[in-house]
Amino acid sequence: MSSVTGLRVQAETIDLKINSENEQKNDCPNKFSITEKAQPYREGGFAVDGTANLGLIATNISMTASNSFSATWTGTLKPKFAKCLASAGMTTVDGKKYEGNTNYLRIHFVKGKVYLMLDLAGASDPNNYPLIVLKKGAKNGNLTWTWGGTD
């Protein structure tokens, strides 16, 4: 959501910094990266496609909750990260500090599980309508989604 009205032409890499509670910091990944790219402009609205390879750190990945404004995917952490107790939020977009108002991508690492959340609650488009999740899925550890609104 770094530039909803002047939508991005190229894909953006969004880094989530992982803040660990573990004394052994190597029990958790340092960061997790997500890619988002705006779809070509269509009069009346916009949409952004996102992808995340949760399979890099987890197995048995599935969507465990979703509604019009959010989606949550859950996986079993791989043994290297199974003891990780941490949370993560958006920190950079293409290497620059994230300046958005809504931290809409978050990750929790709890009790051997990882939860990736796309949560658009509280975010609105230029017409003050809520942003909505249009599509969501998971295949072979790769998460996909599309969110959008009116312009």
CORPENOR-V119236 format. One line per field, one symbol per residue. phi: phi as a letter, one per 40 degrees, with the letter a starting at -180 (. if undefined). A space follows every 50 residues. Layout:
phi = ???
This chain:
phi = .cadcbdccbcbcbcbccbccccccccbccabbbbbaccdcbdgaaabcb aaccccbabfcacbaaacbaabbbacccddbdccbabaacbbbfgbdcbc cbccbabbbafgbbbbbbbcdgcbcdcgcccbccaaaaafgccbabbaac b
